[in-house]
Amino acid sequence: MSRAPYRFDRFATALVGLVLIAGGLLLIDWKQHIVRSDYPRRLQLGRLVEWSHSDWWPWATAAAGVVLALLGLYWLLAHLRRARVRSFTVPATGDGQGNGTLTVEAGPLESVVAQDLTDHGPVTGAHAKTVNSRRGRMELVTAPLDERATGDTVRASYERLAGQIADAFPGTGLQTRLVLDKPRRTRGRRSALGGPGVVTPAPAPRADLTKQSGDGSPERSVDSGAEQSG
């Protein structure tokens, strides 16, 4: 989903909240006379009562209802739009100085990312998808954790994967997020920790997993809590 519905939600929520607060304060003052005491005892609707008896009033209210229904339907559809990215463009040169662009198909990229994490990470499988989030374009990888995994092996695997994506798409803002699911019982499937010995992932430099670097490289984050599967 794009950021526009989020912005509209924040604006609409703030507007409705301010209107409700102002209305509540006005009713309290009308009852208690804290600020003013010259309020009328009855509310005068003016010509609204007269209009409600006109021939055009039902048609006007029906038209207003249709407009509000269409706006509500558009709001719902905006929230239901798929956040999945099918393809995206990157600069033809890594330094961003060139004029050309390249189109990257998300499907093959997702397959490579998922297979790489499965082969070298402490997981028993992986699924990757390219999505648009509030923080920008992101490679979202979900994987069930191996029961024998440790914090060091998970961190090293993530840093290795995030570093490869950052090196492959420099300056694009493509972020990497790893969501670890609870261990699953699988048959005939081994992780990088499988076999008689323990195989640790390739070493990777340490990285700050909470902050974005100042050179514009992608932000790296790990969701260490196990995600409950349905």
Secondary structure by P-SEA (a helix, b strand, c coil): ccaaaaaaaaaaaaaaaaaaaaaaaaaaaaacccccccccccccccaaaaaaaccaaaaaaaaaaaaaaaaaaaaaaaaacccccccccccccccccccbbbbbcaaaaaaaaaaaaaaccccccbbbbbbbccccccbbbbbbbbccccaaaaaaaaaaaaaaaaaacccccbbbbbbbccccccccccccccccbbbbcccccccccccccccccbbbbbcccccccc
